[in-house]
Amino acid sequence: MAARAPVSATSRLLFRFRKWYYNAAGFNKLGLMRDDTIYEDSDVKEALRRLPEQVYNDRMFRIKRALDLSMKQQVLPRDQWTKYEEEVYYLEPYLKEVVRERKEKEEWSKK
């Protein structure tokens, strides 16, 4: 039997806290992902423009479904909630690239 790597109590506690906060935020009950709830400033809008079409369409479907559920004051059945373990940060790599490019442009404009 293979020995498991020791996991500190702090990391388990931090995982449980993150999972609790994810569920307490409530957006998962509407089928949204974390990246669906990011405030759309100019960097985020540019990152959204760069998303592949299918990923963008999936995002729009989730947002429209959440708006519909919200207007009806309903939530999805529990088996359709977004789970913390299945969360995908689909926008993050694009957003990091946009921010990096913006900072690079600012550095060039200073010179």
Backbone atoms as SQL, in Angstrom:
CREATE TABLE atoms (id INTEGER PRIMARY KEY, chain TEXT, resi INTEGER, resn TEXT, atom TEXT, x REAL, y REAL, z REAL);
INSERT INTO atoms VALUES
  (1, 'A', 1, 'MET', 'N', 0.849, -1.173, 0.000),
  (2, 'A', 1, 'MET', 'CA', 0.000, 0.000, 0.000),
  (3, 'A', 1, 'MET', 'C', 0.895, 1.237, 0.000),
  (4, 'A', 2, 'ALA', 'N', 0.623, 2.159, -0.896),
  (5, 'A', 2, 'ALA', 'CA', 1.442, 3.367, -1.013),
  (6, 'A', 2, 'ALA', 'C', 1.076, 4.356, 0.086),
  (7, 'A', 3, 'ALA', 'N', 2.105, 4.986, 0.597),
  (8, 'A', 3, 'ALA', 'CA', 1.876, 5.986, 1.640),
  (9, 'A', 3, 'ALA', 'C', 1.430, 7.293, 1.003),
  (10, 'A', 4, 'ARG', 'N', 0.496, 7.950, 1.626),
  (11, 'A', 4, 'ARG', 'CA', 0.019, 9.237, 1.131),
  (12, 'A', 4, 'ARG', 'C', 0.926, 10.340, 1.635),
  (13, 'A', 5, 'ALA', 'N', 1.050, 11.367, 0.824),
  (14, 'A', 5, 'ALA', 'CA', 1.841, 12.519, 1.242),
  (15, 'A', 5, 'ALA', 'C', 1.106, 13.208, 2.383),
  (16, 'A', 6, 'PRO', 'N', 1.836, 13.617, 3.399),
  (17, 'A', 6, 'PRO', 'CA', 1.175, 14.269, 4.534),
  (18, 'A', 6, 'PRO', 'C', 0.557, 15.595, 4.107),
  (19, 'A', 7, 'VAL', 'N', -0.664, 15.800, 4.516),
  (20, 'A', 7, 'VAL', 'CA', -1.376, 17.045, 4.233),
  (21, 'A', 7, 'VAL', 'C', -1.560, 17.760, 5.556),
  (22, 'A', 8, 'SER', 'N', -1.126, 18.982, 5.588),
  (23, 'A', 8, 'SER', 'CA', -1.204, 19.703, 6.851),
  (24, 'A', 8, 'SER', 'C', -2.649, 20.058, 7.181),
  (25, 'A', 9, 'ALA', 'N', -2.897, 20.208, 8.434),
  (26, 'A', 9, 'ALA', 'CA', -4.228, 20.577, 8.895),
  (27, 'A', 9, 'ALA', 'C', -4.613, 21.962, 8.383),
  (28, 'A', 10, 'THR', 'N', -3.629, 22.822, 8.222),
  (29, 'A', 10, 'THR', 'CA', -3.901, 24.172, 7.726),
  (30, 'A', 10, 'THR', 'C', -4.420, 24.141, 6.301),
  (31, 'A', 11, 'SER', 'N', -3.828, 23.322, 5.450),
  (32, 'A', 11, 'SER', 'CA', -4.279, 23.256, 4.058),
  (33, 'A', 11, 'SER', 'C', -5.670, 22.633, 3.953),
  (34, 'A', 12, 'ARG', 'N', -5.961, 21.648, 4.797),
  (35, 'A', 12, 'ARG', 'CA', -7.313, 21.073, 4.806),
  (36, 'A', 12, 'ARG', 'C', -8.328, 22.096, 5.276),
  (37, 'A', 13, 'LEU', 'N', -7.961, 22.852, 6.295),
  (38, 'A', 13, 'LEU', 'CA', -8.854, 23.885, 6.813),
  (39, 'A', 13, 'LEU', 'C', -9.089, 24.968, 5.762),
  (40, 'A', 14, 'LEU', 'N', -8.028, 25.361, 5.075),
  (41, 'A', 14, 'LEU', 'CA', -8.142, 26.368, 4.026),
  (42, 'A', 14, 'LEU', 'C', -9.018, 25.865, 2.890),
  (43, 'A', 15, 'PHE', 'N', -8.881, 24.601, 2.497),
  (44, 'A', 15, 'PHE', 'CA', -9.730, 24.016, 1.460),
  (45, 'A', 15, 'PHE', 'C', -11.194, 24.028, 1.883),
  (46, 'A', 16, 'ARG', 'N', -11.459, 23.636, 3.114),
  (47, 'A', 16, 'ARG', 'CA', -12.838, 23.614, 3.607),
  (48, 'A', 16, 'ARG', 'C', -13.427, 25.022, 3.660),
  (49, 'A', 17, 'PHE', 'N', -12.608, 25.987, 4.075),
  (50, 'A', 17, 'PHE', 'CA', -13.088, 27.364, 4.117),
  (51, 'A', 17, 'PHE', 'C', -13.398, 27.868, 2.716),
  (52, 'A', 18, 'ARG', 'N', -12.526, 27.599, 1.738),
  (53, 'A', 18, 'ARG', 'CA', -12.760, 28.019, 0.352),
  (54, 'A', 18, 'ARG', 'C', -14.033, 27.390, -0.191),
  (55, 'A', 19, 'LYS', 'N', -14.221, 26.111, 0.099),
  (56, 'A', 19, 'LYS', 'CA', -15.425, 25.417, -0.367),
  (57, 'A', 19, 'LYS', 'C', -16.672, 26.009, 0.280),
  (58, 'A', 20, 'TRP', 'N', -16.601, 26.290, 1.578),
  (59, 'A', 20, 'TRP', 'CA', -17.736, 26.895, 2.270),
  (60, 'A', 20, 'TRP', 'C', -18.047, 28.260, 1.673),
  (61, 'A', 21, 'TYR', 'N', -17.033, 29.087, 1.458),
  (62, 'A', 21, 'TYR', 'CA', -17.239, 30.427, 0.912),
  (63, 'A', 21, 'TYR', 'C', -17.809, 30.354, -0.504),
  (64, 'A', 22, 'TYR', 'N', -17.331, 29.415, -1.296),
  (65, 'A', 22, 'TYR', 'CA', -17.828, 29.223, -2.659),
  (66, 'A', 22, 'TYR', 'C', -19.327, 28.950, -2.629),
  (67, 'A', 23, 'ASN', 'N', -19.755, 28.073, -1.721),
  (68, 'A', 23, 'ASN', 'CA', -21.176, 27.754, -1.614),
  (69, 'A', 23, 'ASN', 'C', -21.974, 28.891, -0.987),
  (70, 'A', 24, 'ALA', 'N', -21.377, 29.616, -0.055),
  (71, 'A', 24, 'ALA', 'CA', -22.076, 30.718, 0.605),
  (72, 'A', 24, 'ALA', 'C', -22.288, 31.905, -0.328),
  (73, 'A', 25, 'ALA', 'N', -21.411, 32.060, -1.323),
  (74, 'A', 25, 'ALA', 'CA', -21.537, 33.184, -2.260),
  (75, 'A', 25, 'ALA', 'C', -22.851, 33.095, -3.034),
  (76, 'A', 26, 'GLY', 'N', -23.304, 31.908, -3.338),
  (77, 'A', 26, 'GLY', 'CA', -24.620, 31.723, -3.943),
  (78, 'A', 26, 'GLY', 'C', -24.657, 31.669, -5.453),
  (79, 'A', 27, 'PHE', 'N', -23.611, 32.112, -6.131),
  (80, 'A', 27, 'PHE', 'CA', -23.667, 32.099, -7.589),
  (81, 'A', 27, 'PHE', 'C', -23.689, 30.684, -8.151),
  (82, 'A', 28, 'ASN', 'N', -23.152, 29.723, -7.395),
  (83, 'A', 28, 'ASN', 'CA', -23.150, 28.340, -7.868),
  (84, 'A', 28, 'ASN', 'C', -24.560, 27.760, -7.910),
  (85, 'A', 29, 'LYS', 'N', -25.457, 28.287, -7.090),
  (86, 'A', 29, 'LYS', 'CA', -26.838, 27.800, -7.072),
  (87, 'A', 29, 'LYS', 'C', -27.593, 28.212, -8.327),
  (88, 'A', 30, 'LEU', 'N', -27.045, 29.202, -9.042),
  (89, 'A', 30, 'LEU', 'CA', -27.636, 29.654, -10.298),
  (90, 'A', 30, 'LEU', 'C', -26.907, 29.058, -11.498),
  (91, 'A', 31, 'GLY', 'N', -25.918, 28.210, -11.246),
  (92, 'A', 31, 'GLY', 'CA', -25.179, 27.568, -12.320),
  (93, 'A', 31, 'GLY', 'C', -24.044, 28.413, -12.864),
  (94, 'A', 32, 'LEU', 'N', -23.685, 29.479, -12.157),
  (95, 'A', 32, 'LEU', 'CA', -22.604, 30.344, -12.612),
  (96, 'A', 32, 'LEU', 'C', -21.256, 29.847, -12.118),
  (97, 'A', 33, 'MET', 'N', -20.212, 30.232, -12.817),
  (98, 'A', 33, 'MET', 'CA', -18.843, 29.986, -12.375),
  (99, 'A', 33, 'MET', 'C', -18.272, 31.298, -11.843),
  (100, 'A', 34, 'ARG', 'N', -17.170, 31.217, -11.137),
  (101, 'A', 34, 'ARG', 'CA', -16.571, 32.415, -10.556),
  (102, 'A', 34, 'ARG', 'C', -16.245, 33.456, -11.615),
  (103, 'A', 35, 'ASP', 'N', -15.704, 33.025, -12.748),
  (104, 'A', 35, 'ASP', 'CA', -15.326, 33.970, -13.796),
  (105, 'A', 35, 'ASP', 'C', -16.533, 34.633, -14.452),
  (106, 'A', 36, 'ASP', 'N', -17.725, 34.062, -14.280),
  (107, 'A', 36, 'ASP', 'CA', -18.939, 34.686, -14.811),
  (108, 'A', 36, 'ASP', 'C', -19.335, 35.912, -13.996),
  (109, 'A', 37, 'THR', 'N', -18.821, 36.017, -12.774),
  (110, 'A', 37, 'THR', 'CA', -19.249, 37.088, -11.869),
  (111, 'A', 37, 'THR', 'C', -18.243, 38.230, -11.767),
  (112, 'A', 38, 'ILE', 'N', -17.172, 38.180, -12.544),
  (113, 'A', 38, 'ILE', 'CA', -16.142, 39.226, -12.486),
  (114, 'A', 38, 'ILE', 'C', -16.690, 40.518, -13.078),
  (115, 'A', 39, 'TYR', 'N', -16.422, 41.646, -12.405),
  (116, 'A', 39, 'TYR', 'CA', -16.833, 42.952, -12.907),
  (117, 'A', 39, 'TYR', 'C', -16.147, 43.224, -14.240),
  (118, 'A', 40, 'GLU', 'N', -16.909, 43.672, -15.217),
  (119, 'A', 40, 'GLU', 'CA', -16.384, 43.846, -16.570),
  (120, 'A', 40, 'GLU', 'C', -15.789, 45.238, -16.767),
  (121, 'A', 41, 'ASP', 'N', -14.510, 45.374, -16.455),
  (122, 'A', 41, 'ASP', 'CA', -13.790, 46.613, -16.775),
  (123, 'A', 41, 'ASP', 'C', -13.162, 46.440, -18.157),
  (124, 'A', 42, 'SER', 'N', -12.336, 47.364, -18.573),
  (125, 'A', 42, 'SER', 'CA', -11.774, 47.309, -19.929),
  (126, 'A', 42, 'SER', 'C', -10.888, 46.079, -20.136),
  (127, 'A', 43, 'ASP', 'N', -10.134, 45.681, -19.117),
  (128, 'A', 43, 'ASP', 'CA', -9.286, 44.487, -19.245),
  (129, 'A', 43, 'ASP', 'C', -10.130, 43.228, -19.412),
  (130, 'A', 44, 'VAL', 'N', -11.175, 43.115, -18.625),
  (131, 'A', 44, 'VAL', 'CA', -12.037, 41.932, -18.699),
  (132, 'A', 44, 'VAL', 'C', -12.765, 41.890, -20.037),
  (133, 'A', 45, 'LYS', 'N', -13.214, 43.046, -20.520),
  (134, 'A', 45, 'LYS', 'CA', -13.895, 43.076, -21.820),
  (135, 'A', 45, 'LYS', 'C', -12.965, 42.612, -22.934),
  (136, 'A', 46, 'GLU', 'N', -11.713, 43.007, -22.878),
  (137, 'A', 46, 'GLU', 'CA', -10.749, 42.566, -23.884),
  (138, 'A', 46, 'GLU', 'C', -10.501, 41.064, -23.750),
  (139, 'A', 47, 'ALA', 'N', -10.407, 40.566, -22.531),
  (140, 'A', 47, 'ALA', 'CA', -10.216, 39.128, -22.324),
  (141, 'A', 47, 'ALA', 'C', -11.425, 38.347, -22.841),
  (142, 'A', 48, 'LEU', 'N', -12.618, 38.872, -22.630),
  (143, 'A', 48, 'LEU', 'CA', -13.822, 38.217, -23.137),
  (144, 'A', 48, 'LEU', 'C', -13.833, 38.190, -24.662),
  (145, 'A', 49, 'ARG', 'N', -13.343, 39.244, -25.272),
  (146, 'A', 49, 'ARG', 'CA', -13.288, 39.306, -26.725),
  (147, 'A', 49, 'ARG', 'C', -12.367, 38.226, -27.282),
  (148, 'A', 50, 'ARG', 'N', -11.352, 37.851, -26.515),
  (149, 'A', 50, 'ARG', 'CA', -10.371, 36.863, -26.960),
  (150, 'A', 50, 'ARG', 'C', -10.788, 35.418, -26.688),
  (151, 'A', 51, 'LEU', 'N', -11.853, 35.219, -25.948),
  (152, 'A', 51, 'LEU', 'CA', -12.297, 33.852, -25.643),
  (153, 'A', 51, 'LEU', 'C', -12.693, 33.114, -26.919),
  (154, 'A', 52, 'PRO', 'N', -12.469, 31.807, -26.961),
  (155, 'A', 52, 'PRO', 'CA', -13.003, 31.019, -28.076),
  (156, 'A', 52, 'PRO', 'C', -14.539, 31.130, -28.095),
  (157, 'A', 53, 'GLU', 'N', -15.121, 31.035, -29.269),
  (158, 'A', 53, 'GLU', 'CA', -16.560, 31.261, -29.424),
  (159, 'A', 53, 'GLU', 'C', -17.395, 30.335, -28.550),
  (160, 'A', 54, 'GLN', 'N', -17.035, 29.051, -28.471),
  (161, 'A', 54, 'GLN', 'CA', -17.820, 28.104, -27.678),
  (162, 'A', 54, 'GLN', 'C', -17.777, 28.447, -26.188),
  (163, 'A', 55, 'VAL', 'N', -16.633, 28.839, -25.693),
  (164, 'A', 55, 'VAL', 'CA', -16.503, 29.211, -24.279),
  (165, 'A', 55, 'VAL', 'C', -17.331, 30.467, -24.003),
  (166, 'A', 56, 'TYR', 'N', -17.272, 31.434, -24.922),
  (167, 'A', 56, 'TYR', 'CA', -18.061, 32.670, -24.767),
  (168, 'A', 56, 'TYR', 'C', -19.560, 32.353, -24.792),
  (169, 'A', 57, 'ASN', 'N', -19.990, 31.481, -25.700),
  (170, 'A', 57, 'ASN', 'CA', -21.411, 31.112, -25.780),
  (171, 'A', 57, 'ASN', 'C', -21.862, 30.381, -24.518),
  (172, 'A', 58, 'ASP', 'N', -21.015, 29.511, -23.977),
  (173, 'A', 58, 'ASP', 'CA', -21.346, 28.827, -22.715),
  (174, 'A', 58, 'ASP', 'C', -21.507, 29.828, -21.588),
  (175, 'A', 59, 'ARG', 'N', -20.639, 30.824, -21.543),
  (176, 'A', 59, 'ARG', 'CA', -20.708, 31.871, -20.515),
  (177, 'A', 59, 'ARG', 'C', -22.023, 32.632, -20.634),
  (178, 'A', 60, 'MET', 'N', -22.371, 33.025, -21.855),
  (179, 'A', 60, 'MET', 'CA', -23.605, 33.779, -22.057),
  (180, 'A', 60, 'MET', 'C', -24.834, 32.951, -21.687),
  (181, 'A', 61, 'PHE', 'N', -24.802, 31.647, -21.983),
  (182, 'A', 61, 'PHE', 'CA', -25.912, 30.776, -21.596),
  (183, 'A', 61, 'PHE', 'C', -26.065, 30.744, -20.081),
  (184, 'A', 62, 'ARG', 'N', -24.944, 30.573, -19.373),
  (185, 'A', 62, 'ARG', 'CA', -25.010, 30.524, -17.903),
  (186, 'A', 62, 'ARG', 'C', -25.543, 31.833, -17.330),
  (187, 'A', 63, 'ILE', 'N', -25.096, 32.956, -17.877),
  (188, 'A', 63, 'ILE', 'CA', -25.533, 34.261, -17.371),
  (189, 'A', 63, 'ILE', 'C', -27.020, 34.471, -17.643),
  (190, 'A', 64, 'LYS', 'N', -27.473, 34.146, -18.851),
  (191, 'A', 64, 'LYS', 'CA', -28.903, 34.308, -19.179),
  (192, 'A', 64, 'LYS', 'C', -29.775, 33.398, -18.327),
  (193, 'A', 65, 'ARG', 'N', -29.318, 32.159, -18.112),
  (194, 'A', 65, 'ARG', 'CA', -30.073, 31.237, -17.267),
  (195, 'A', 65, 'ARG', 'C', -30.146, 31.765, -15.835),
  (196, 'A', 66, 'ALA', 'N', -29.031, 32.313, -15.339),
  (197, 'A', 66, 'ALA', 'CA', -29.007, 32.853, -13.976),
  (198, 'A', 66, 'ALA', 'C', -29.937, 34.059, -13.852),
  (199, 'A', 67, 'LEU', 'N', -29.958, 34.924, -14.864),
  (200, 'A', 67, 'LEU', 'CA', -30.876, 36.070, -14.835),
  (201, 'A', 67, 'LEU', 'C', -32.325, 35.608, -14.822),
  (202, 'A', 68, 'ASP', 'N', -32.637, 34.599, -15.621),
  (203, 'A', 68, 'ASP', 'CA', -33.999, 34.062, -15.668),
  (204, 'A', 68, 'ASP', 'C', -34.387, 33.470, -14.317),
  (205, 'A', 69, 'LEU', 'N', -33.500, 32.680, -13.731),
  (206, 'A', 69, 'LEU', 'CA', -33.780, 32.092, -12.418),
  (207, 'A', 69, 'LEU', 'C', -33.936, 33.165, -11.352),
  (208, 'A', 70, 'SER', 'N', -33.107, 34.195, -11.437),
  (209, 'A', 70, 'SER', 'CA', -33.164, 35.271, -10.462),
  (210, 'A', 70, 'SER', 'C', -34.495, 36.026, -10.547),
  (211, 'A', 71, 'MET', 'N', -34.934, 36.275, -11.772),
  (212, 'A', 71, 'MET', 'CA', -36.218, 36.973, -11.938),
  (213, 'A', 71, 'MET', 'C', -37.372, 36.136, -11.413),
  (214, 'A', 72, 'LYS', 'N', -37.267, 34.818, -11.537),
  (215, 'A', 72, 'LYS', 'CA', -38.311, 33.915, -11.035),
  (216, 'A', 72, 'LYS', 'C', -38.136, 33.595, -9.561),
  (217, 'A', 73, 'GLN', 'N', -37.072, 34.115, -8.962),
  (218, 'A', 73, 'GLN', 'CA', -36.722, 33.853, -7.565),
  (219, 'A', 73, 'GLN', 'C', -36.620, 32.352, -7.299),
  (220, 'A', 74, 'GLN', 'N', -35.880, 31.676, -8.191),
  (221, 'A', 74, 'GLN', 'CA', -35.672, 30.235, -8.081),
  (222, 'A', 74, 'GLN', 'C', -34.180, 29.944, -8.139),
  (223, 'A', 75, 'VAL', 'N', -33.829, 28.733, -7.789),
  (224, 'A', 75, 'VAL', 'CA', -32.458, 28.246, -7.964),
  (225, 'A', 75, 'VAL', 'C', -32.530, 26.913, -8.702),
  (226, 'A', 76, 'LEU', 'N', -31.405, 26.490, -9.241),
  (227, 'A', 76, 'LEU', 'CA', -31.340, 25.211, -9.932),
  (228, 'A', 76, 'LEU', 'C', -31.486, 24.059, -8.943),
  (229, 'A', 77, 'PRO', 'N', -31.887, 22.883, -9.423),
  (230, 'A', 77, 'PRO', 'CA', -31.856, 21.710, -8.550),
  (231, 'A', 77, 'PRO', 'C', -30.419, 21.461, -8.087),
  (232, 'A', 78, 'ARG', 'N', -30.257, 20.940, -6.901),
  (233, 'A', 78, 'ARG', 'CA', -28.937, 20.793, -6.281),
  (234, 'A', 78, 'ARG', 'C', -27.946, 20.021, -7.162),
  (235, 'A', 79, 'ASP', 'N', -28.416, 19.063, -7.938),
  (236, 'A', 79, 'ASP', 'CA', -27.491, 18.289, -8.774),
  (237, 'A', 79, 'ASP', 'C', -26.955, 19.100, -9.961),
  (238, 'A', 80, 'GLN', 'N', -27.530, 20.271, -10.232),
  (239, 'A', 80, 'GLN', 'CA', -27.063, 21.118, -11.325),
  (240, 'A', 80, 'GLN', 'C', -26.229, 22.302, -10.834),
  (241, 'A', 81, 'TRP', 'N', -26.039, 22.434, -9.533),
  (242, 'A', 81, 'TRP', 'CA', -25.213, 23.511, -9.005),
  (243, 'A', 81, 'TRP', 'C', -23.772, 23.326, -9.467),
  (244, 'A', 82, 'THR', 'N', -23.076, 24.430, -9.648),
  (245, 'A', 82, 'THR', 'CA', -21.652, 24.365, -9.964),
  (246, 'A', 82, 'THR', 'C', -20.912, 23.935, -8.703),
  (247, 'A', 83, 'LYS', 'N', -20.063, 22.932, -8.828),
  (248, 'A', 83, 'LYS', 'CA', -19.337, 22.412, -7.668),
  (249, 'A', 83, 'LYS', 'C', -17.942, 23.024, -7.590),
  (250, 'A', 84, 'TYR', 'N', -17.482, 23.255, -6.385),
  (251, 'A', 84, 'TYR', 'CA', -16.166, 23.855, -6.162),
  (252, 'A', 84, 'TYR', 'C', -15.065, 23.010, -6.804),
  (253, 'A', 85, 'GLU', 'N', -15.179, 21.714, -6.695),
  (254, 'A', 85, 'GLU', 'CA', -14.155, 20.825, -7.231),
  (255, 'A', 85, 'GLU', 'C', -14.109, 20.851, -8.758),
  (256, 'A', 86, 'GLU', 'N', -15.212, 21.218, -9.401),
  (257, 'A', 86, 'GLU', 'CA', -15.299, 21.228, -10.865),
  (258, 'A', 86, 'GLU', 'C', -15.118, 22.617, -11.461),
  (259, 'A', 87, 'GLU', 'N', -14.830, 23.590, -10.618),
  (260, 'A', 87, 'GLU', 'CA', -14.677, 24.978, -11.083),
  (261, 'A', 87, 'GLU', 'C', -13.504, 25.092, -12.053),
  (262, 'A', 88, 'VAL', 'N', -13.730, 25.779, -13.165),
  (263, 'A', 88, 'VAL', 'CA', -12.703, 26.019, -14.173),
  (264, 'A', 88, 'VAL', 'C', -12.549, 27.530, -14.317),
  (265, 'A', 89, 'TYR', 'N', -11.334, 28.022, -14.139),
  (266, 'A', 89, 'TYR', 'CA', -11.078, 29.456, -14.297),
  (267, 'A', 89, 'TYR', 'C', -10.738, 29.712, -15.760),
  (268, 'A', 90, 'TYR', 'N', -11.778, 29.746, -16.595),
  (269, 'A', 90, 'TYR', 'CA', -11.585, 29.839, -18.038),
  (270, 'A', 90, 'TYR', 'C', -11.114, 31.212, -18.496),
  (271, 'A', 91, 'LEU', 'N', -11.406, 32.245, -17.756),
  (272, 'A', 91, 'LEU', 'CA', -11.066, 33.606, -18.169),
  (273, 'A', 91, 'LEU', 'C', -9.693, 34.049, -17.671),
  (274, 'A', 92, 'GLU', 'N', -9.218, 33.438, -16.622),
  (275, 'A', 92, 'GLU', 'CA', -7.990, 33.872, -15.957),
  (276, 'A', 92, 'GLU', 'C', -6.763, 33.941, -16.870),
  (277, 'A', 93, 'PRO', 'N', -6.480, 32.930, -17.701),
  (278, 'A', 93, 'PRO', 'CA', -5.286, 33.045, -18.554),
  (279, 'A', 93, 'PRO', 'C', -5.383, 34.202, -19.551),
  (280, 'A', 94, 'TYR', 'N', -6.563, 34.421, -20.096),
  (281, 'A', 94, 'TYR', 'CA', -6.752, 35.528, -21.035),
  (282, 'A', 94, 'TYR', 'C', -6.623, 36.873, -20.326),
  (283, 'A', 95, 'LEU', 'N', -7.168, 36.944, -19.117),
  (284, 'A', 95, 'LEU', 'CA', -7.099, 38.187, -18.348),
  (285, 'A', 95, 'LEU', 'C', -5.667, 38.512, -17.950),
  (286, 'A', 96, 'LYS', 'N', -4.913, 37.509, -17.542),
  (287, 'A', 96, 'LYS', 'CA', -3.502, 37.737, -17.195),
  (288, 'A', 96, 'LYS', 'C', -2.724, 38.249, -18.400),
  (289, 'A', 97, 'GLU', 'N', -3.010, 37.697, -19.566),
  (290, 'A', 97, 'GLU', 'CA', -2.323, 38.129, -20.786),
  (291, 'A', 97, 'GLU', 'C', -2.670, 39.578, -21.128),
  (292, 'A', 98, 'VAL', 'N', -3.937, 39.944, -20.993),
  (293, 'A', 98, 'VAL', 'CA', -4.371, 41.316, -21.286),
  (294, 'A', 98, 'VAL', 'C', -3.718, 42.297, -20.318),
  (295, 'A', 99, 'VAL', 'N', -3.685, 41.971, -19.043),
  (296, 'A', 99, 'VAL', 'CA', -3.072, 42.844, -18.042),
  (297, 'A', 99, 'VAL', 'C', -1.573, 42.978, -18.303),
  (298, 'A', 100, 'ARG', 'N', -0.924, 41.876, -18.632),
  (299, 'A', 100, 'ARG', 'CA', 0.505, 41.920, -18.948),
  (300, 'A', 100, 'ARG', 'C', 0.770, 42.816, -20.151),
  (301, 'A', 101, 'GLU', 'N', -0.047, 42.702, -21.189),
  (302, 'A', 101, 'GLU', 'CA', 0.121, 43.541, -22.374),
  (303, 'A', 101, 'GLU', 'C', -0.119, 45.016, -22.069),
  (304, 'A', 102, 'ARG', 'N', -1.136, 45.292, -21.229),
  (305, 'A', 102, 'ARG', 'CA', -1.428, 46.679, -20.860),
  (306, 'A', 102, 'ARG', 'C', -0.263, 47.292, -20.084),
  (307, 'A', 103, 'LYS', 'N', 0.281, 46.528, -19.140),
  (308, 'A', 103, 'LYS', 'CA', 1.425, 47.024, -18.362),
  (309, 'A', 103, 'LYS', 'C', 2.640, 47.241, -19.247),
  (310, 'A', 104, 'GLU', 'N', 2.832, 46.360, -20.216),
  (311, 'A', 104, 'GLU', 'CA', 3.946, 46.509, -21.144),
  (312, 'A', 104, 'GLU', 'C', 3.780, 47.780, -21.989),
  (313, 'A', 105, 'LYS', 'N', 2.557, 48.044, -22.440),
  (314, 'A', 105, 'LYS', 'CA', 2.290, 49.265, -23.214),
  (315, 'A', 105, 'LYS', 'C', 2.542, 50.509, -22.351),
  (316, 'A', 106, 'GLU', 'N', 2.145, 50.451, -21.081),
  (317, 'A', 106, 'GLU', 'CA', 2.383, 51.586, -20.179),
  (318, 'A', 106, 'GLU', 'C', 3.861, 51.819, -19.977),
  (319, 'A', 107, 'GLU', 'N', 4.619, 50.738, -19.856),
  (320, 'A', 107, 'GLU', 'CA', 6.074, 50.879, -19.704),
  (321, 'A', 107, 'GLU', 'C', 6.690, 51.505, -20.950),
  (322, 'A', 108, 'TRP', 'N', 6.246, 51.088, -22.124),
  (323, 'A', 108, 'TRP', 'CA', 6.784, 51.652, -23.368),
  (324, 'A', 108, 'TRP', 'C', 6.393, 53.105, -23.523),
  (325, 'A', 109, 'SER', 'N', 5.209, 53.464, -23.074),
  (326, 'A', 109, 'SER', 'CA', 4.781, 54.860, -23.226),
  (327, 'A', 109, 'SER', 'C', 5.529, 55.793, -22.257),
  (328, 'A', 110, 'LYS', 'N', 6.068, 55.262, -21.173),
  (329, 'A', 110, 'LYS', 'CA', 6.858, 56.066, -20.233),
  (330, 'A', 110, 'LYS', 'C', 8.208, 56.443, -20.824),
  (331, 'A', 111, 'LYS', 'N', 8.723, 55.611, -21.716),
  (332, 'A', 111, 'LYS', 'CA', 10.064, 55.828, -22.259),
  (333, 'A', 111, 'LYS', 'C', 10.084, 56.844, -23.359);
